[in-house]
Amino acid sequence: MGIFYTFTCDCCGYTADVQGGRDAGENVEMQTMICRRCRKVVDVPIHWFGSNEPVRPQCSKCEGTDLAAWPPRHPCPRCKGRMIKGEMATIWD
């Protein structure tokens, strides 16, 4: 079971409901990444349990593939400010 939190940039106000790192549900392992194409923070599948097929991470917003793991200091992809972890947004599985 995974949990999405609302992260908000303390400089520009950009928000994203994401896990904030790596997490797994019943069938999939997810990783929070920055899409360099649309400059958004997104969670993408990186491994489907029970499958040996490689997963090519893809942005859920623009379908771009130029992604990078979101660093632990959680920089804003828009202004490079710091994104602050807020309230739990939802639980997924």
OpenMM code with the backbone's topology and positions (N, CA, C; nanometers):
from openmm import Vec3, app, unit

residues = "MET GLY ILE PHE TYR THR PHE THR CYS ASP CYS CYS GLY TYR THR ALA ASP VAL GLN GLY GLY ARG ASP ALA GLY GLU ASN VAL GLU MET GLN THR MET ILE CYS ARG ARG CYS ARG LYS VAL VAL ASP VAL PRO ILE HIS TRP PHE GLY SER ASN GLU PRO VAL ARG PRO GLN CYS SER LYS CYS GLU GLY THR ASP LEU ALA ALA TRP PRO PRO ARG HIS PRO CYS PRO ARG CYS LYS GLY ARG MET ILE LYS GLY GLU MET ALA THR ILE TRP ASP".split()
positions = [
    Vec3(0.0839, -0.1170, 0.0000),
    Vec3(0.0000, 0.0000, 0.0000),
    Vec3(0.0890, 0.1241, 0.0000),
    Vec3(0.0572, 0.2187, -0.0851),
    Vec3(0.1337, 0.3415, -0.0927),
    Vec3(0.0502, 0.4605, -0.0491),
    Vec3(0.1184, 0.5681, -0.0185),
    Vec3(0.0516, 0.6901, 0.0272),
    Vec3(0.1012, 0.8079, -0.0545),
    Vec3(0.0080, 0.8870, -0.1060),
    Vec3(0.0404, 1.0123, -0.1727),
    Vec3(0.0277, 1.1253, -0.0721),
    Vec3(0.1229, 1.2168, -0.0752),
    Vec3(0.1204, 1.3371, 0.0075),
    Vec3(0.1172, 1.4584, -0.0845),
    Vec3(0.0637, 1.5680, -0.0350),
    Vec3(0.0672, 1.6927, -0.1105),
    Vec3(0.1971, 1.7643, -0.0777),
    Vec3(0.2794, 1.7861, -0.1803),
    Vec3(0.4033, 1.8620, -0.1674),
    Vec3(0.3807, 1.9979, -0.2311),
    Vec3(0.4223, 2.1051, -0.1621),
    Vec3(0.4034, 2.2414, -0.2102),
    Vec3(0.5359, 2.3165, -0.2074),
    Vec3(0.5660, 2.3851, -0.3171),
    Vec3(0.6889, 2.4646, -0.3244),
    Vec3(0.6745, 2.5890, -0.2368),
    Vec3(0.7755, 2.6124, -0.1530),
    Vec3(0.7699, 2.7290, -0.0643),
    Vec3(0.8063, 2.8590, -0.1355),
    Vec3(0.8441, 2.8503, -0.2641),
    Vec3(0.8775, 2.9725, -0.3397),
    Vec3(0.7686, 3.0118, -0.4402),
    Vec3(0.7297, 2.9151, -0.5268),
    Vec3(0.6362, 2.9500, -0.6343),
    Vec3(0.4950, 2.8949, -0.6143),
    Vec3(0.4745, 2.8069, -0.5165),
    Vec3(0.3416, 2.7544, -0.4888),
    Vec3(0.3019, 2.6316, -0.5692),
    Vec3(0.3897, 2.5815, -0.6566),
    Vec3(0.3603, 2.4605, -0.7336),
    Vec3(0.3284, 2.3456, -0.6376),
    Vec3(0.2260, 2.2643, -0.6683),
    Vec3(0.1906, 2.1510, -0.5834),
    Vec3(0.1874, 2.0219, -0.6643),
    Vec3(0.2124, 1.9111, -0.5945),
    Vec3(0.2044, 1.7787, -0.6553),
    Vec3(0.1631, 1.6787, -0.5485),
    Vec3(0.0719, 1.5904, -0.5834),
    Vec3(0.0323, 1.4808, -0.4949),
    Vec3(0.1110, 1.3571, -0.5375),
    Vec3(0.2175, 1.3283, -0.4634),
    Vec3(0.3084, 1.2180, -0.4959),
    Vec3(0.3540, 1.1486, -0.3687),
    Vec3(0.4232, 1.0373, -0.3847),
    Vec3(0.4743, 0.9614, -0.2710),
    Vec3(0.5935, 1.0294, -0.2053),
    Vec3(0.6776, 1.0910, -0.2865),
    Vec3(0.7967, 1.1562, -0.2338),
    Vec3(0.9184, 1.0658, -0.2329),
    Vec3(0.9148, 0.9570, -0.3071),
    Vec3(1.0270, 0.8635, -0.3139),
    Vec3(0.9834, 0.7336, -0.3774),
    Vec3(1.0368, 0.6238, -0.3289),
    Vec3(1.0042, 0.4912, -0.3815),
    Vec3(0.9064, 0.4232, -0.2870),
    Vec3(0.8053, 0.3557, -0.3449),
    Vec3(0.7049, 0.2863, -0.2648),
    Vec3(0.6487, 0.1731, -0.3489),
    Vec3(0.5809, 0.0798, -0.2853),
    Vec3(0.5248, -0.0339, -0.3570),
    Vec3(0.3844, -0.0638, -0.3096),
    Vec3(0.3029, -0.1083, -0.4028),
    Vec3(0.1698, -0.1574, -0.3726),
    Vec3(0.1690, -0.3076, -0.3904),
    Vec3(0.0519, -0.3626, -0.4096),
    Vec3(0.0387, -0.5071, -0.4239),
    Vec3(0.0992, -0.5585, -0.5548),
    Vec3(0.0878, -0.4795, -0.6627),
    Vec3(0.1308, -0.5256, -0.7946),
    Vec3(0.2433, -0.4456, -0.8588),
    Vec3(0.2775, -0.3316, -0.8012),
    Vec3(0.3716, -0.2434, -0.8705),
    Vec3(0.4610, -0.1687, -0.7716),
    Vec3(0.5831, -0.1416, -0.8165),
    Vec3(0.6751, -0.0546, -0.7424),
    Vec3(0.6804, 0.0783, -0.8171),
    Vec3(0.6664, 0.1874, -0.7423),
    Vec3(0.6621, 0.3211, -0.8009),
    Vec3(0.7799, 0.4047, -0.7504),
    Vec3(0.8182, 0.5048, -0.8297),
    Vec3(0.9260, 0.5971, -0.7937),
    Vec3(0.8812, 0.7378, -0.8291),
    Vec3(0.9022, 0.8319, -0.7382),
    Vec3(0.8730, 0.9721, -0.7670),
    Vec3(0.9873, 1.0277, -0.8508),
    Vec3(0.9513, 1.0916, -0.9626),
    Vec3(1.0507, 1.1448, -1.0559),
    Vec3(1.0118, 1.2842, -1.1024),
    Vec3(1.1107, 1.3541, -1.1558),
    Vec3(1.0871, 1.4829, -1.2202),
    Vec3(1.0897, 1.4601, -1.3704),
    Vec3(0.9857, 1.5070, -1.4380),
    Vec3(0.9825, 1.5013, -1.5836),
    Vec3(1.0487, 1.6280, -1.6356),
    Vec3(1.1554, 1.6111, -1.7116),
    Vec3(1.2270, 1.7271, -1.7645),
    Vec3(1.1539, 1.7906, -1.8822),
    Vec3(1.0610, 1.7158, -1.9413),
    Vec3(0.9864, 1.7681, -2.0563),
    Vec3(0.8784, 1.8669, -2.0113),
    Vec3(0.7931, 1.8251, -1.9152),
    Vec3(0.6833, 1.9130, -1.8718),
    Vec3(0.7107, 1.9817, -1.7376),
    Vec3(0.8264, 1.9489, -1.6755),
    Vec3(0.8690, 2.0098, -1.5495),
    Vec3(0.7663, 1.9887, -1.4379),
    Vec3(0.7230, 1.8616, -1.4234),
    Vec3(0.6310, 1.8250, -1.3160),
    Vec3(0.6892, 1.7097, -1.2359),
    Vec3(0.6461, 1.6983, -1.1111),
    Vec3(0.6830, 1.5860, -1.0254),
    Vec3(0.5737, 1.4818, -1.0411),
    Vec3(0.6129, 1.3583, -1.0765),
    Vec3(0.5162, 1.2515, -1.1012),
    Vec3(0.5656, 1.1206, -1.0405),
    Vec3(0.4723, 1.0318, -1.0102),
    Vec3(0.5063, 0.8962, -0.9687),
    Vec3(0.4908, 0.8061, -1.0902),
    Vec3(0.5911, 0.7242, -1.1160),
    Vec3(0.5865, 0.6358, -1.2320),
    Vec3(0.6175, 0.4918, -1.1912),
    Vec3(0.5542, 0.3945, -1.2592),
    Vec3(0.5858, 0.2546, -1.2309),
    Vec3(0.7283, 0.2238, -1.2763),
    Vec3(0.8025, 0.1534, -1.1912),
    Vec3(0.9376, 0.1118, -1.2291),
    Vec3(0.9522, -0.0397, -1.2299),
    Vec3(0.8533, -0.1113, -1.1719),
    Vec3(0.8574, -0.2576, -1.1724),
    Vec3(0.7188, -0.3130, -1.1461),
    Vec3(0.6745, -0.4048, -1.2321),
    Vec3(0.5487, -0.4760, -1.2107),
    Vec3(0.5831, -0.6114, -1.1518),
    Vec3(0.5314, -0.6410, -1.0339),
    Vec3(0.5588, -0.7680, -0.9691),
    Vec3(0.4982, -0.8816, -1.0515),
    Vec3(0.5728, -0.9914, -1.0646),
    Vec3(0.5271, -1.1060, -1.1425),
    Vec3(0.5610, -1.0952, -1.2891),
    Vec3(0.6309, -0.9892, -1.3284),
    Vec3(0.6700, -0.9711, -1.4679),
    Vec3(0.8212, -0.9550, -1.4766),
    Vec3(0.8793, -1.0174, -1.5749),
    Vec3(1.0233, -1.0028, -1.6000),
    Vec3(1.0516, -0.9000, -1.7084),
    Vec3(0.9457, -0.8411, -1.7635),
    Vec3(0.9616, -0.7414, -1.8681),
    Vec3(1.0147, -0.6110, -1.8089),
    Vec3(1.1147, -0.5506, -1.8728),
    Vec3(1.1639, -0.4218, -1.8225),
    Vec3(1.0582, -0.3123, -1.8402),
    Vec3(1.0551, -0.2209, -1.7461),
    Vec3(0.9611, -0.1090, -1.7516),
    Vec3(1.0380, 0.0151, -1.7926),
    Vec3(0.9898, 0.0831, -1.8944),
    Vec3(1.0498, 0.2110, -1.9339),
    Vec3(0.9651, 0.3212, -1.8717),
    Vec3(1.0184, 0.3880, -1.7689),
    Vec3(0.9400, 0.4923, -1.7015),
    Vec3(0.8918, 0.5995, -1.7992),
    Vec3(0.7653, 0.6415, -1.7797),
    Vec3(0.7042, 0.7403, -1.8665),
    Vec3(0.6207, 0.8355, -1.7816),
    Vec3(0.6262, 0.9643, -1.8114),
    Vec3(0.5506, 1.0657, -1.7389),
    Vec3(0.4010, 1.0448, -1.7596),
    Vec3(0.3248, 1.0473, -1.6512),
    Vec3(0.1796, 1.0305, -1.6591),
    Vec3(0.1092, 1.1577, -1.7064),
    Vec3(0.1795, 1.2693, -1.7102),
    Vec3(0.1193, 1.3970, -1.7511),
    Vec3(0.1387, 1.4247, -1.9000),
    Vec3(0.2627, 1.4031, -1.9518),
    Vec3(0.2924, 1.4374, -2.0916),
    Vec3(0.3437, 1.3190, -2.1733),
    Vec3(0.3579, 1.2022, -2.1102),
    Vec3(0.4089, 1.0803, -2.1724),
    Vec3(0.5560, 1.0905, -2.2112),
    Vec3(0.6251, 1.1896, -2.1568),
    Vec3(0.7674, 1.2039, -2.1824),
    Vec3(0.8478, 1.0952, -2.1120),
    Vec3(0.9684, 1.0718, -2.1617),
    Vec3(1.0558, 0.9688, -2.1037),
    Vec3(1.1863, 1.0268, -2.0493),
    Vec3(1.2002, 1.1581, -2.0520),
    Vec3(1.3201, 1.2228, -1.9973),
    Vec3(1.2943, 1.2511, -1.8491),
    Vec3(1.3135, 1.1464, -1.7668),
    Vec3(1.2815, 1.1519, -1.6245),
    Vec3(1.4061, 1.1336, -1.5400),
    Vec3(1.4024, 1.1903, -1.4205),
    Vec3(1.5107, 1.1735, -1.3235),
    Vec3(1.4488, 1.1524, -1.1865),
    Vec3(1.5110, 1.0666, -1.1061),
    Vec3(1.4618, 1.0439, -0.9694),
    Vec3(1.4585, 1.1774, -0.8954),
    Vec3(1.3525, 1.1992, -0.8181),
    Vec3(1.3374, 1.3224, -0.7406),
    Vec3(1.4301, 1.3145, -0.6211),
    Vec3(1.5275, 1.4040, -0.6107),
    Vec3(1.6230, 1.3983, -0.4998),
    Vec3(1.5548, 1.4125, -0.3633),
    Vec3(1.6149, 1.3547, -0.2583),
    Vec3(1.5563, 1.3601, -0.1231),
    Vec3(1.5316, 1.5008, -0.0699),
    Vec3(1.6021, 1.6003, -0.1189),
    Vec3(1.5797, 1.7376, -0.0711),
    Vec3(1.4560, 1.8003, -0.1364),
    Vec3(1.3927, 1.7275, -0.2321),
    Vec3(1.2676, 1.7651, -0.2967),
    Vec3(1.2674, 1.9040, -0.3601),
    Vec3(1.3547, 1.9272, -0.4605),
    Vec3(1.3529, 2.0567, -0.5291),
    Vec3(1.2312, 2.0705, -0.6200),
    Vec3(1.1835, 2.1928, -0.6326),
    Vec3(1.0727, 2.2227, -0.7224),
    Vec3(1.1232, 2.2148, -0.8667),
    Vec3(1.0510, 2.1447, -0.9555),
    Vec3(1.0954, 2.1357, -1.0946),
    Vec3(1.0737, 2.2647, -1.1731),
    Vec3(0.9985, 2.3564, -1.1156),
    Vec3(0.9685, 2.4827, -1.1838),
    Vec3(1.0693, 2.5922, -1.1491),
    Vec3(1.0977, 2.6093, -1.0181),
    Vec3(1.1814, 2.7227, -0.9766),
    Vec3(1.3032, 2.6816, -0.8942),
    Vec3(1.3178, 2.5516, -0.8660),
    Vec3(1.4281, 2.4962, -0.7849),
    Vec3(1.4160, 2.5294, -0.6362),
    Vec3(1.3019, 2.5878, -0.5958),
    Vec3(1.2766, 2.6091, -0.4530),
    Vec3(1.2573, 2.4742, -0.3843),
    Vec3(1.2284, 2.4766, -0.2562),
    Vec3(1.2109, 2.3526, -0.1796),
    Vec3(1.0628, 2.3190, -0.1682),
    Vec3(1.0287, 2.1929, -0.2004),
    Vec3(0.8902, 2.1489, -0.1863),
    Vec3(0.8734, 2.0843, -0.0494),
    Vec3(0.7725, 2.1303, 0.0224),
    Vec3(0.7465, 2.0868, 0.1588),
    Vec3(0.6373, 1.9797, 0.1596),
    Vec3(0.6634, 1.8711, 0.2320),
    Vec3(0.5659, 1.7619, 0.2437),
    Vec3(0.4530, 1.8060, 0.3355),
    Vec3(0.3299, 1.7945, 0.2849),
    Vec3(0.2138, 1.8338, 0.3630),
    Vec3(0.1295, 1.7147, 0.4038),
    Vec3(0.0001, 1.7345, 0.4016),
    Vec3(-0.0959, 1.6337, 0.4447),
    Vec3(-0.1018, 1.5150, 0.3494),
    Vec3(-0.1474, 1.4010, 0.4034),
    Vec3(-0.1715, 1.2845, 0.3205),
    Vec3(-0.2851, 1.3168, 0.2240),
    Vec3(-0.2642, 1.2871, 0.0960),
    Vec3(-0.3665, 1.3160, -0.0050),
    Vec3(-0.4543, 1.1942, -0.0305),
    Vec3(-0.3934, 1.0751, -0.0414),
    Vec3(-0.4700, 0.9529, -0.0679),
    Vec3(-0.3845, 0.8299, -0.0428),
    Vec3(-0.4493, 0.7166, -0.0321),
    Vec3(-0.3820, 0.5873, -0.0170),
    Vec3(-0.4096, 0.5067, -0.1434),
    Vec3(-0.3080, 0.4418, -0.1978),
    Vec3(-0.3267, 0.3611, -0.3176),
    Vec3(-0.2726, 0.2207, -0.2943),
    Vec3(-0.3156, 0.1282, -0.3773),
    Vec3(-0.2639, -0.0080, -0.3710),
    Vec3(-0.2554, -0.0700, -0.5069),
] * unit.nanometer
topology = app.Topology()
chain = topology.addChain("A")
for resn in residues:
    res = topology.addResidue(resn, chain)
    for name in ("N", "CA", "C"):
        topology.addAtom(name, app.Element.getBySymbol(name[0]), res)
